[in-house]
Amino acid sequence: MGRYIIQISLLIMLLFSLFSCESDGYLTSPDARLRFSKDTVTFDTIFTTIGSTTQRFTVHNTYSENILISNIKLSGGDLSSFRLNINGEVSNEVFDVEIPANDSIFIFVEVTIDPNGQNLPMVVQDSIQFTINSNIQEIQLIAYGQDFKLVKAETIKTTTWTSEKPYLVYDYAFVDSSSVLTIEPGTKVYFHKGAGLYVKGKIKANGNFQEQIYFIPDRLEKSYENIPDQWNGIVLFSGSHDNVFNFCHIRNANIGLQVGTIENEGYASAKISNTKIENMAYAGLFAIKSKISAYNDLIANCGFYAVALLVGGDYQFYHTTVANYWGNYSSKARSTSSLVISNVLIVPNSKGGSVTYSGDLENATFGNSIIFGNNVQEIELGDNGKNKFNFLFENCIIQAADTFNISNKEHYQNIWKGAKYDPLFIDPYKDYIYELDTLSPAKDVGKIEIGELYQYDLLNKDRTSDKGPDLGAYERIEKKNAK
């Protein structure tokens, strides 16, 4: 009799255990596994001491029963460089997280890296551990960090920025009127949102082909690579002279480089060579009553103007590619021309009226250049009829409407006009490659004398090595067939 009582008791206990599992409603299989949207969360290079963007991934329950994750934790705990938000709860460890059948939760990850005092990317790693029914699964976390020199709301006396470490500008860096900022080859200058470089003195950013200089935003994630308006830009105040930008990259600002300011007396001057100015929300090169000597430059993809030369001035552009295919960044179509040249500027004031500024256009010369884009009219001329308005396009491709008159030889010599002379850039829309295709009408039609003055192109190719110089900043040299 006692034996039966024991058996009945065991049966009751087993039934109670099964009933309890069913009432909890969770999958109890020891083979249960979570599915993740990614197995590794990777952060591109970020600056030390400054937090990253937030990455996220999903944790999926692929079963038809609810599951209970008994523990989710950051392996490094509170000492880790990473931080978690687990399904809405900011914590590096949580317990008893339920995921309904065929549902999922989000986990958000951020990272801040401590400086290591070296100009080398460092690798910081950790993992997130998930425990379900005694099974442990992990998601790997990897971040690459970069140490830097911080420049925050700083007035700069005469100094040199070197390539030893990158510079990060917060708010602004201001070069006063008696100072010179020299930037050595290979230096990278990053700008936080809203920051800019403002120059009343002088800037000498003289890179070379092997060691180029970068002025770029501090968001280094791949998704921000071509996003405009991440910083304000570089401004050379009127009165700032003999500025140099050679082998520089200026990217992703509001106005890339402004030469001259309307509210200051005099003019600014700059030499811009072998330089790329790309992806600006407003303008790439914005000049006001100033002097610019430029060659081997690419100015591309800006929300309003790639190049604006206003209130007169004195400008020379040779082997310059102005290419504006704005459209990938904004749903708002660009209605302005890529290049505007004017001896007048009308500025609205706070009283509902406007103020008119005018000045003599002593010279605006474009030689062996390309002005093209995805608008019908990519050139705009503004002459007030009172001030000087001297300009010349020589051996250029210009995207302009059929009604645009180029018959005046004082202003237009050897011009190829309109969409039928599309320069056939290799990829102006996706990868933003403005080198020429083999069938480009820009090949070999440049003025030889100009090509000889600027022998090497933006990629250090020799313009004198084939039939003639190509138009624009890039020379295409065809490979010779082996005999």
KEPA-239363 format. One record per residue: residue in one letter; x, y, z of N, C-alpha, C in turn. Coordinates in steps of 0.02 Angstrom, whole numbers, plus 32768, in hexadecimal, padded with zeros to 4 digits. Each point is the difference from the previous one (the first is absolute). Layout:
% residues N
AXYZXYZXYZ/...
//
This chain:
% residues 483
M802A7FC480007FD6803C8000802B803F8000/G80357FFF8029802D803A80048022800D7FBE/R800F7FC77FDA802180097FC07FD480267FD0/Y7FBE7FF180007FD180237FD47FF9804A8012/I8001800D80417FFB80468016803B80287FE6/I803D7FE28003803C80237FE67FF9800C7FB6/Q7FE87FCD7FDA7FF980087FB77FCD80377FF0/I7FC8800080257FCC80337FF4801C8046800F/S802780058036801D80408012802F801A7FCA/L80297FD17FE5802F80137FCA7FDA80177FC2/L7FC97FDD7FF07FD780137FC67FE280458009/I7FE7800E803E7FE28041800E803580377FF9/M803C7FF38017803680327FFC8012800D7FB7/L80027FCA7FD7801180087FBA7FCB80287FDC/L7FC07FF1800E7FC980257FE1800280498016/F800F800C803F800480458019803780277FDC/S80397FDC7FF6803880217FDE7FEE80127FB9/L7FDF7FD17FDC7FEC800E7FBB7FCD80387FFD/F7FD17FFE802F7FCC8035800280208044800D/S80328001802D8021804080108023801C7FC2/C80217FD37FD9802380187FC37FCE801C7FCF/E7FC97FDF7FF77FCE80187FD17FE380438018/S7FF7800880427FE2803D8018802F803C7FF7/D80417FF28005802F80367FF37FFF80147FB7/G7FF37FD17FD47FF9800F7FBA8041800C7FDC/Y803A7FE7801A8040800B7FE1801C7FBF7FE4/L802380077FCA80237FC77FE280387FEB802F/T80017FC0801280327FE8803080337FD27FE1/S7FFE7FF77FBF802E7FD17FE080498016800C/P802A7FD0801380478012800A802480107FBE/D7FDF7FF37FC8801F800F7FBF7FE980437FE4/A7FD9802580267FE680407FE7803980317FF3/R7FFB80217FC6803480307FED7FDF80417FE8/L80208038800F7FEA80417FE7801E800C7FBB/R7FDF80277FD8801C80157FC0800A804B8001/F803B80167FE88013804780028004801C7FB9/S7FF280417FFA800480207FBD804980087FEA/K802E7FFD802F804880017FEF80257FDD8037/D803A7FE37FEF80267FDD80338038802B801D/T800D80397FE08034802E80187FE880487FF5/V8006802980327FF180487FFB804280257FFB/T800B80217FC7804080217FF37FF6804B7FFA/F802980258023800180497FFA803C80157FD7/D7FF4802A7FCD8038801C7FDB8029802C802E/T803880187FE7802D802980297FDB803B801F/I8006800780427FE280378024803680238029/F7FF1803C80168031802680277FFC7FEC8049/T803A7FFB801F80037FEF80477FDE80378029/T7FE27FEB80367FDB802980317FBE801B7FE5/I7FF27FF57FC07FC280197FE37FD57FC57FEC/G7FC27FFF80167FD47FC77FF37FF27FF57FB7/S7FEF7FC47FF07FF27FEC7FBC7FB8800D7FEE/T7FEF7FF07FC37FB97FF97FEF7FE67FC18021/T7FBF7FF87FFF7FE27FC5801E7FF57FCB7FCA/Q801A7FC5800D7FF37FC67FD47FC97FD68020/R7FDD7FDB7FD77FCC7FD6801C7FFF7FBC7FDD/F7FE47FCF80227FF37FBF7FE17FC27FE28021/T7FE57FCE7FE17FC37FE18019800F7FB98017/V7FDA7FEC803480037FBC801A7FBD7FDF7FF1/H80007FCA7FDB7FC27FE27FE87FF07FBF8024/N7FC17FF8800F7FE47FC080167FDD7FE17FC4/T801D7FCD7FE47FE47FE17FC37FCF7FC78010/Y7FF27FF680407FD57FC880147FB780178007/S7FD37FCF80027FB9800E80077FEB8004804A/E80327FFE802C7FF4800880488028803C8019/N7FE8801F803680278035802080417FE3801C/I8034802C8000803E7FEB8020801380338036/L80267FE880318016802B8036804C7FFE8002/I801F803B7FF3804980058005800F80118048/S80207FD28022800A8009804880328038800E/N802F800C7FD180318034800E801D801B7FBE/I800480427FFB802580217FCA8031802F8021/K80407FFA7FEF8030802A8022803B80117FD2/L801C803B800D803E80147FE080397FDE8025/S80287FD97FDD80327FD780218030802A802A/G8012803C7FE7802D802B80257FE080278038/G7FBF7FFB80067FDD802280368005804B7FFC/D7FFD802180398001804980038045801D7FF1/L80327FD67FFD804480167FEF800B80007FB4/S7FD07FE87FDB80067FFC7FB77FFC80457FE1/S801D80077FC57FFA803E7FD97FBB80057FDF/F7FDD7FC97FFD7FBF7FFD7FDE7FC7800C8032/R7FC680147FE67FC5800B80297FC47FE27FDA/L7FD07FE580277FC77FDE7FE17FBE80218013/N7FD27FFA7FD17FB8800C800D7FDE7FC17FE8/I7FE57FDA80317FE47FBE7FF17FB480058001/N7FE380007FC67FB780027FF97FE2803A8028/G8021803B7FFC7FE6803C8020801C800E8045/E80267FD0801C801D80098043804B800E7FFA/V8015803A8019804780137FFE80247FDB8038/S80237FCB7FEF80237FD8803180307FD27FDC/N80367FEF802180317FD17FE57FF17FB88014/E7FCB7FF680287FEB7FBD80117FB680018014/V7FDA7FD37FE37FBA7FF980137FEF7FB58007/F7FC87FF280247FEC7FBC800C7FB97FF57FE7/D7FF27FC27FEE7FBC7FEA7FF07FDF802C7FCB/V801D7FFE7FC47FE580267FC87FD77FD17FD5/E7FC080117FF97FD37FD57FD97FFD80187FB8/I80017FCF7FD27FF3800F7FBA7FC57FD47FEB/P7FC8801E7FED7FC67FD97FEB80107FD57FC3/A7FD57FD07FF480097FD37FC7800680277FBF/N80317FED7FD7800A801E7FBE8005804D8003/D80228017803380098048800A8049800F800C/S8010803F800F8046801280098005803D802E/I803C800D8019800E803C8027803C80247FE1/F800780408011803980287FE9803480078038/I803F80007FEC80368012802E802A80367FDE/F800B80378024802680397FE7804480028023/V803480107FDA80448000801B802280427FEF/E8022801E8032802B803A7FF680457FF1801D/V803180297FEC80447FF5801A802480428008/T802880068034802E8037800A80447FE38011/I803480177FDD80427FE28007802F80308023/D80257FE78030803280298024803D800A7FD3/P801F803C8004803A800D7FD5803C7FD58014/N80297FF07FCF803D7FDA800E803F80267FF1/G7FF980417FEB803B80297FF580277FF07FC2/Q7FE27FDA7FD180237FEF7FC37FD680147FC4/N8022800D7FC97FDD80107FC27FF37FC17FD8/L7FE37FD080217FF17FC07FDE7FBA7FEA8014/P7FDB7FE47FD17FBF7FE48014800B7FC88032/M7FD67FFD803380037FCB80317FC17FD67FF9/V80047FC380177FC67FD37FFC7FE77FF48047/V7FC0800B800B7FDF7FF280407FCB7FCB7FF4/Q80027FCC80287FD27FC87FF57FDC7FEE8041/D7FC57FE47FF77FD97FE580377FCD7FD17FE1/S7FD27FE880287FCA7FD67FE57FC28006802B/I7FC77FEF7FE37FC17FFD80247FEE7FB78007/Q7FF17FEB803D7FF37FBA800E7FB57FF6800E/F7FE47FCD7FE07FB97FEF80087FFB7FB9801D/T7FD97FF980347FF67FBE801F7FB77FED7FFA/I7FF27FC87FE07FBC7FE77FF880007FB4800A/N7FD97FE980317FFC7FB9801080457FE18008/S802B8024802380457FEB8010802F80037FC3/N7FE780147FC6802B800A7FC6801C80478000/I803D80097FEC802080427FFC8012800F7FB7/Q7FE8803A7FE9801380197FBD801E80458008/E802B80147FD08022804080057FFD80277FBF/I7FFC804280078009802F7FC880408027800D/Q802C80017FD08040802380077FF8804B7FF3/L802480288027800180497FF7804880167FF1/I800880267FCA804280177FEC7FFC804A7FEE/A802E8029801A800380477FEF804880137FF5/Y8009802D7FCF804380197FF0800380498016/G80318011802880048044801B803D80267FE7/Q7FFC80417FFF8036802B7FE9800B80388032/D803D8008801780108037802D8009803F7FD7/F7FFA803B80208000803F7FDA8016803A802C/K800C80397FDF800D803E80227FC2802C7FFB/L7FE5801480387FC280268002800E804B7FF9/V7FDA80207FD3800180497FF87FB98017800C/K7FF3802180377FBC801280127FFA804B800B/A7FDA80227FD57FF48048800680428024800D/E80307FF57FD580448017800D801780347FCD/T801F80358019802280307FD480487FEB7FF8/I80147FF87FC180407FE17FF1803480357FEE/K80377FFF8024803980297FED80297FDA7FCC/T8035801F7FE780297FDE7FCD80177FBD801A/T7FEF7FCC7FDB80107FBC80167FFF7FD17FC5/T80147FC2800C80007FCC7FCD7FDA7FC48019/W7FD17FE97FD87FDE7FC1800E80237FC97FDA/T80117FCA802380267FCA7FE27FD47FC27FF7/S801D7FCF7FDF7FDB7FC27FF380087FCD8038/E802180148038800B7FD280377FBF7FE2801A/K7FCE802B800A7FBD7FEB80137FCF802A7FD9/P7FC37FE67FF57FCD802A7FE17FE980368031/Y7FE380357FE47FE4803780287FB57FFC7FFD/L7FE0800D80377FB7800180047FEA80458016/V7FDC80237FD57FEA8044800F7FB87FFF801A/Y7FF7801A803D7FBE800A801D7FF1804B7FFE/D7FC580137FEE7FEA80467FFD802580267FC9/Y803F8012800D802580237FCB804A8000800F/A8027800A7FCB804780128005800680417FD9/F801C80338021800480437FE2804980157FFB/V8017800D7FC2804480187FF57FFD804C7FFD/D801F802180317FF980498004802980227FCA/S7FF680417FF9801980257FC6804C80037FFB/S80237FF58036804980047FFE80227FBC7FFF/S7FD97FCB7FF8801A7FBC80097FFC7FD77FC0/V802A7FCC7FFE80027FD17FC87FF77FBA801B/L7FCF7FDD7FE57FF67FB98010801D7FD77FC7/T80357FDB800E801E7FD47FCF7FE97FB9800E/I7FE97FDE7FCD7FE87FBB8007802D7FD37FD6/E80227FD2802180317FD77FDE7FDF7FC97FD6/P80237FE57FCE7FE67FC97FD87FEB7FC5802B/G7FC97FE17FED7FE87FC580237FD4800E803C/T7FF5804080107FD88011803B7FB57FF87FF2/K7FDD7FE880327FB77FFB7FFC7FE0802D8034/V7FD2802A7FE97FDC802D802D7FB67FEE7FFD/Y7FE67FEB80397FBA7FEC80047FD880388023/F7FC180067FED7FD58034801B7FBF7FE1801B/H7FEF8015803D7FC17FEB801E7FC780287FE0/K7FC37FE980097FC680217FE57FFE804A8016/G7FF9802D7FCE7FFD8047800F804380228005/A80377FDB7FFC8042801E80078019801A7FBD/G8032802D8004801E801B7FC380468019800E/L8023800E7FC98043801E80027FFB80457FE2/Y8010803480277FF780457FEB804380238001/V801080207FC7804480187FF78000804B7FF0/K801B8028802D800E80467FF1804A800A7FF0/G80297FD28017804780027FF1800D7FDB7FBF/K80217FC7800580137FDB7FC480037FB68010/I7FED7FD77FCE80057FB88007802A7FE57FC7/K802F7FD48010802B7FDF7FD07FF67FB58007/A7FD27FE57FD97FF27FB88001801F7FE37FC1/N803F7FEF800580277FEC7FC580117FB68004/G7FD27FD77FE6800D7FB87FFE80267FEC7FC2/N80057FC07FF6801E7FE77FC27FDA7FC17FEB/F80127FE57FC77FDA7FC87FE47FFF7FC4802F/Q80397FF2802080047FC6802C7FE1800E8044/E8002803E80177FE7801180437FD0803B7FFA/Q7FC17FF07FF77FCE80347FF57FE280178043/I7FE2803B7FFE7FE4801E803C7FB47FFB7FFD/Y7FE07FEF80397FB87FF680017FDE80308031/F7FCB801F7FE87FD2802880297FBC7FDE7FFB/I7FED7FDB80327FC67FD47FFB7FDB7FFD8043/P7FC27FE980007FD97FFC803F80187FC7802C/D7FEA8001803F80187FCF80317FD47FC28003/R7FCE7FFB7FD57FD97FC37FFD80217FD27FCE/L80217FCC8018802A7FD77FD67FDD7FC07FEA/E7FC17FF780157FDD7FC47FEB7FF480007FB4/K80007FC77FE47FF77FF97FB77FC180237FE8/S7FCC7FFD80277FC0801D7FEB8002804C7FFB/Y80338020801E800780497FFE803380177FCC/E801A7FD37FD98039800E7FD57FF380387FCE/N7FC380057FE77FF080327FCD7FC6802E8013/I7FF4800880417FC980298017801680498008/P7FDF80307FE08014804780077FE8801E8042/D8017803E800D7FEA8029803880107FE28044/Q80397FDD800480157FE58041802B80318027/W801780357FDF8026803580227FF880407FD6/N8018803880197FF280407FDF802B800D7FC3/G80417FF28004802D800D7FC9803A802D8013/I802680157FCD803A802B800A7FF080457FE4/V800D803480277FF280447FEA804180298003/L8012801E7FC78038802F7FFC7FE380467FFF/F800A802680347FE4804380048023802F7FCD/S7FDB80307FE8801F80347FD7803980208028/G803980077FDF803C8016802380317FC7800D/S7FE97FC27FF5802B7FC68008801F7FEF7FBB/H804280027FFB80217FFA7FBF80317FC57FFE/D800D7FEB7FC280337FCD7FF17FF37FBE8023/N7FC17FEE80067FEE7FBF801B800E7FC97FCC/V80127FC5801980137FC97FD37FDA7FC18015/F7FE17FE17FCE7FE27FBD8009801A7FD57FC6/N802B7FD2800F801E7FD67FCE7FFB7FB78015/F7FE57FD77FD47FF37FB980107FD87FFB8040/C7FC7802080007FD27FFF803A7FBE7FDF7FED/H7FDF7FE480317FBC7FE77FF97FD480278031/I7FCD80207FE67FD08024802A7FBC7FE17FF2/R7FE17FE180327FC47FD87FF37FC9800C8034/N7FC27FFB7FE77FC57FF5802A7FF180398030/A800A803E7FEA7FF1803B80297FC380247FE5/N7FF3803C801A7FCB802A7FE5801C80277FC4/I8033802A800B8027801E7FCB80477FE78008/G801B7FDF7FCE80427FE2800780358034800E/L8008802F7FD28033803480087FE280427FE9/Q7FFC802F802F7FEA80447FF0803C802E7FFF/V800880227FC78039802D7FF77FE580477FFD/G8009802680367FE6804580037FBF80048027/T7FF6803A80207FC3800C80277FE680457FEE/I7FBF80047FF77FE2803D7FE8800580398033/E80017FF180407FFD803380348045801D8010/N80367FE47FE380438018800F801E80237FC3/E80298032800E802180267FCA80357FD67FDE/G800F80137FC180347FDE7FDB7FE97FBE7FE2/Y802F7FD47FF47FF17FC07FE0802B7FCA8021/A7FEF7FC27FF180297FC7801580207FE27FC2/S80357FDC800980217FDF7FC780167FBA8013/A7FFD7FD37FCF80127FBA800D80187FDF7FBF/K802E7FD2800980157FD37FCB7FE57FBB8012/I7FD97FE37FD37FE07FC0800C80157FD07FC9/S80247FCC8011801A7FD37FCD7FFC7FB78017/N7FF47FD47FD07FFF7FB8800D7FD27FEE803B/T7FC7802180027FD47FFC803A7FBA7FEA7FED/K7FE17FD9802B7FBB7FEA7FF77FD480228034/I7FC9801E7FE87FCE801F802B7FBE7FDF7FEE/E7FE47FD8802D7FC77FD67FEE7FCB7FFE8037/N7FC17FF77FE97FC77FF1802B7FF080378033/M7FF1803B7FE57FEF8038802B7FB5800F7FFC/A7FE2801080397FB9800E80007FEF803F7FD8/Y802C803380027FF2803E7FDC802F800A7FC5/A8040800A800D802F800F7FCA80437FDF800E/G80237FEF7FCA80427FE4800780348037800A/L8005802D7FCF802D803980037FD6803F7FF8/F8001802A80347FD5803C8002802E803C8008/A800880277FCB8030803780017FDC80437FF9/I8016803180287FE380437FFF803880337FF7/K7FFE80257FC9802F80367FF180487FED8011/S80147FC77FE880417FE68015802A7FE97FC5/K803B7FE4800F802E7FE87FCD800F7FB7800C/I7FF77FD87FCB800D7FB8800580277FEA7FC2/S80367FDB800C80247FDE7FCC7FF87FB5800C/A7FE37FDB7FD07FEE7FBA800C80117FD57FC4/Y80177FC3800E800A7FCF7FCB7FFE7FBA801E/N7FEF7FCF7FD47FFB7FBA80157FD27FF7803C/D7FC5801F7FFD7FD17FFB80377FC07FDE7FEA/L7FE37FDA802C7FBE7FE37FF77FD180208033/I7FCA801D7FE77FCD801E802C7FBE7FE17FEC/A7FE37FD9802E7FC97FD47FEB7FC97FFB8034/N7FC37FF67FE77FC57FED80277FF1802E803A/C7FE080387FF07FED803280317FB680127FF7/G7FE0801080387FB8800A7FFF7FE9803C7FD9/F802A80347FFA7FEE803B7FD98034800E7FCA/Y803B80178014803480117FD0803E7FD7800E/A801E7FE47FCC80427FE38009803380378006/V7FFC80327FD3802D803A80027FD6803F7FF8/A80088030802F7FDF80417FFC803580358005/L8005802B7FCC803080377FFE7FD880407FFE/L7FFD802480387FD08036800880228043800F/V7FDC80367FF080168045800D8044800D7FE1/G80097FE67FC4803E800C7FDC80397FD6801C/G803E80167FF0803B7FDC8016802D7FEF7FC6/D802F7FD5800E80327FEC7FCE800D7FB58008/Y7FEC7FD97FCE80007FB78008801D7FDE7FC3/Q80287FCD800D801C7FD77FCA7FF97FB78013/F7FDF7FDA7FD47FF67FB8800B80187FDB7FC2/Y802F7FD3800A80197FD77FC97FFB7FB68014/H7FEF7FD87FCE7FF87FB8800B7FD77FF3803F/T7FC6802180027FD37FF880397FC27FD97FEA/T7FEA7FD280297FC27FDB7FF47FCC80188031/V7FCB80207FE57FC6801380287FC87FCF7FEC/A7FEF7FD4802E7FD07FCA7FF07FCB7FFD8036/N7FC380127FEF7FCC800380337FC77FD17FEF/Y80007FC780237FCB7FCE7FF67FD97FF78041/W7FF5803880217FDB7FFF80407FBD7FDD7FF7/G7FEE7FD880327FC07FDD7FFB7FFD7FC4802D/N80397FE1800F7FFF7FC5802B7FF680108049/Y8008804080137FFF801280477FBF801F8016/S7FD880187FD17FC6802680137FC87FF57FCE/S7FC2800080197FC77FFA7FD37FF280417FDB/K801F803680187FF780417FE0802F80077FC5/A7FE4800B7FC5802880067FC4802780418000/R803A80007FE28028803D7FFA7FE780277FC4/S7FF18041800B7FE7802B7FCA803380337FE9/T803980038022803480327FF180347FE27FD1/S8025802D7FDF80367FEA7FD5803E7FEE8029/S80297FD37FE4803C7FEC8024803280398007/L800480297FCB8030803880007FDB80417FF7/V800A802F802D7FE380437FF9803980338004/I8001802E7FD0803180367FFE7FD980417FFD/S800E802E80307FD9803D800380298039801D/N7FF1803D7FE8801F803B801E7FD180238031/V7FCC7FDD80137FCF801D802E7FE47FCA802E/L7FED8015803C7FE07FD280307FCB80278026/I7FC37FE67FFF7FC9802080237FEF7FD6803E/V8004801F803A7FF67FDC803F7FC3801C8024/P7FCE7FD6800F7FC580188026801480168046/N7FDE80338019800D801680457FC47FF2802D/S8008800F803F7FCD7FEF80327FC1802B7FFA/K800480377FDA7FC7802D7FFA7FD57FF07FC3/G800E7FC97FE07FD97FEC7FC6801A801C7FBF/G8034802A8003801E801B7FC4803E7FD87FEE/S803180207FE0803C7FDE7FEC803A80317FFB/V803B7FE58002803D80287FF780257FE57FC3/T8015802D7FD480237FEB7FC3804A800F8006/Y80287FCD7FF3804980077FFE80177FF57FB9/S802F80287FE980197FF87FBC804B800C7FFF/G80217FE47FCE804880087FF980167FED7FBB/D803B80157FED801A7FF27FBD80177FB77FFA/L7FE97FDF7FCD801B7FBF7FEE803B800C7FD1/E803B8002801D803C800D7FD8800E7FC77FD1/N7FF27FC38018800F7FC67FD67FE07FC2801F/A7FE47FD57FD57FEC7FBD8014800E7FD37FC5/T80377FDB800480167FD77FC87FFA7FB78013/F7FE27FD97FD37FFE7FB88006801F7FE37FC2/G80377FDC800980237FE27FC780077FB58009/N7FF57FDB7FC980057FB780007FD77FE18039/S7FC4801980097FD77FEC80397FBD7FE37FEB/I7FDE7FE280307FBE7FE27FF67FD0801E8032/I7FC780187FE87FCA8017802C7FC27FD87FEB/F7FEE7FCF80297FCB7FD27FEC7FD97FE8803D/G7FC47FE47FF37FD77FE780367FBF7FE47FE6/N7FD07FF6802D7FC17FE17FED7FC880337FF6/N801180417FFB7FD080337FED800C80167FB8/V7FCC80197FE0800780177FBB8030803B7FFB/Q7FFC802D8031802A803C7FFF802E8000803D/E80417FF87FF480307FFC8037802E803C8004/I7FEE80367FDD8027803D80047FD1803C8002/E800E802F802D7FD7803C8008802D803D8003/L7FF180327FD88027803D7FFF7FD6803B8017/G801C8028802D7FDB803A801A802780407FF7/D7FEC80297FD08022803F7FF17FD1803A800D/N8013802D802E7FD58038800F800480387FCC/G802D7FF97FD0800680337FCB8025803E8015/K80188001803D8023803C801A804A7FF1800F/N800C7FC8801E80457FED801280207FD67FC9/K80417FF8800380237FD57FD07FE57FB98004/F7FFF7FDF7FC77FE87FBB7FFE80287FDB7FCA/N803D7FF08011802E7FE07FD280077FB68011/F7FF07FD67FD080067FB8800B80127FDD7FBF/L801C7FC4800680157FD97FC57FFC7FB6800F/F7FDF7FDB7FD480017FB8800180267FE97FC2/E80357FDA800A802B7FEB7FC9800B7FB58003/N7FEE7FDE7FCA80067FB67FFD7FDD7FE0803C/C7FBF800980027FD87FE680387FC27FDC7FE7/I7FEA7FCE80257FBE7FE37FF87FD280228033/I7FC780197FE87FD18023802B7FBA7FE37FF6/Q7FE17FEC80357FBA7FEA7FFD7FD4803E8001/A7FE1800F7FC77FD5803B7FFB7FC97FF37FCE/A7FCA802680087FC67FF87FD3801280177FBA/D7FD97FEA7FCF800B80137FBA7FFD804C7FF7/T7FD98021802A7FF880497FF9803B8028801D/F802E7FDE802180398023801E803280127FC9/N800C80407FF9802780197FC6804B7FFF8010/I80267FDC7FD780487FFD80098025801B7FC2/S7FDF802B7FDA801C80187FC180358037800A/N80018021803A802F8037800A80467FE3800F/K802E80097FD180437FE48006802A80208037/E7FEA803A80188024801E80387FF57FD98040/H7FC97FDA80017FEE7FDC803D80017FB47FF8/Y7FFA7FE77FC37FFB7FB87FF5802C7FEC7FC5/Q802F7FD5800D802D7FE77FCC80067FB48006/N7FF07FDE7FC980027FB67FFE7FD67FE28038/I7FBF800C7FFD7FD17FE880337FD57FC87FE3/W7FF97FCB80287FD27FCA7FF07FC680058031/K7FC5800F7FE57FC78013802A7FC87FCD7FFC/G7FE27FF1803A7FC27FD98002800A7FB78011/A7FC77FDE80077FFF7FBA801880237FD17FD0/K800380107FC080207FD37FD0804B7FFB800B/Y801B802E802880477FFE8011800A7FEA8049/D7FD47FD5801680077FE3804380477FE48007/P80268016803380467FEA800580087FB68012/L7FC97FDF800F80027FB88010802F7FF18039/F7FF0801D803A80247FED803C7FF37FB7800F/I80307FDE801D7FFA7FB8800B7FC47FEF802C/D7FF6802480377FC77FF2802C7FF0803D802B/P7FDA80307FE67FF3803D80277FC67FF88032/Y7FDC7FC97FFE7FC37FFA802980087FD4803E/K80257FCA7FFB80037FD08036804280038026/D80377FF57FDC804280008020802480427FF6/Y7FE2802F7FDC801A80447FF8804780017FE4/I80077FDF7FC780417FFD7FDE7FFB802D7FC2/Y802980347FFE7FFB80327FCB803A7FFC7FCF/E80207FC77FFF80307FF37FCA7FD87FF37FC0/L802280057FC77FDE7FFC7FC07FFD7FB97FE5/D7FC77FF17FE07FF97FC27FDC802880047FBF/T800F7FC67FE480297FFE7FC47FDF80247FC4/L7FBE800780007FDC80217FC97FF08049800E/S801C801B80347FF080448014801480337FCB/P7FD3802F7FF0801280367FD180328032801E/A800F7FF980418032802B802080477FE97FF3/K80087FC67FE280437FE57FF6802780257FCA/D803C80148010803380187FD07FEE80417FDE/V7FCD802680187FEA803C7FDC801380408025/G80277FFA80358015803B8024803480287FDB/K8007803F80128033802A7FE380447FE88019/I802D7FF17FD080407FE180118029802D802E/E7FFF80417FF38028802E80287FEA7FFF804A/I7FBF7FF9800C7FE87FFC804580147FBE801F/G7FFA7FCA7FDA80147FBF8019804A7FFC8013/E802980237FDA804880008010800F80288040/L7FD88033800D80098027803D7FEF7FD6803E/Y7FCE7FD47FF97FEA7FD6803880077FB87FE9/Q803E7FE97FFF80127FC27FDE7FE07FC28020/Y7FFA800080427FE87FC480237FBA800C801C/D7FD57FCD7FF87FBA800780147FF87FF1804A/L7FC27FFC80157FEF7FF58047801A7FBD8019/L800A7FD07FD3801B7FBE801280497FF87FEC/N802080397FF2804780017FEF800F7FE07FBC/K7FCF80017FD3800B7FE67FBC801880397FD4/D802A7FEF7FD0802080317FD57FD280127FC5/R7FEC803F7FFD7FD380167FCB802380067FBC/T80417FFF8000802580097FC180157FBD7FE1/S7FE57FC9801B80187FBE7FEA7FD57FE17FC9/D7FCA80237FEC7FD77FE57FC87FF180387FCF/K7FCA7FF97FDA7FF2802F7FC97FF780488017/G7FE28008803A7FF38042801A7FE37FFD8045/P7FFF803880247FE57FFF80447FB47FF77FFF/D7FE77FD880307FB77FF980087FE6803C8027/L7FC0800D7FF77FE0803580277FF47FE78047/G7FFF802F802F7FF17FEF8045803E7FED8028/A7FF47FE8803C80367FF2802F80217FBD7FF5/Y7FE17FD57FD8801A7FBC7FF780147FF47FB8/E803B7FE47FF780197FEC7FBF7FF67FB57FF8/R7FE17FED7FC87FF97FB97FF280357FEC7FCE/I80287FD0801280357FE77FD47FF07FB77FF1/E7FF27FF37FC27FEE7FBC7FEC803D7FD28001/K7FF37FC2801580367FCE7FFF800F7FEC7FB9/K803F7FFD7FF180147FEC7FBC7FFE7FB47FFA/N7FE87FE97FC67FFC7FB97FF480467FE37FFA/A800B7FC9802380417FDF7FFC80087FDF7FBC/K803980077FE2800E7FE27FBF80187FB98009/
//
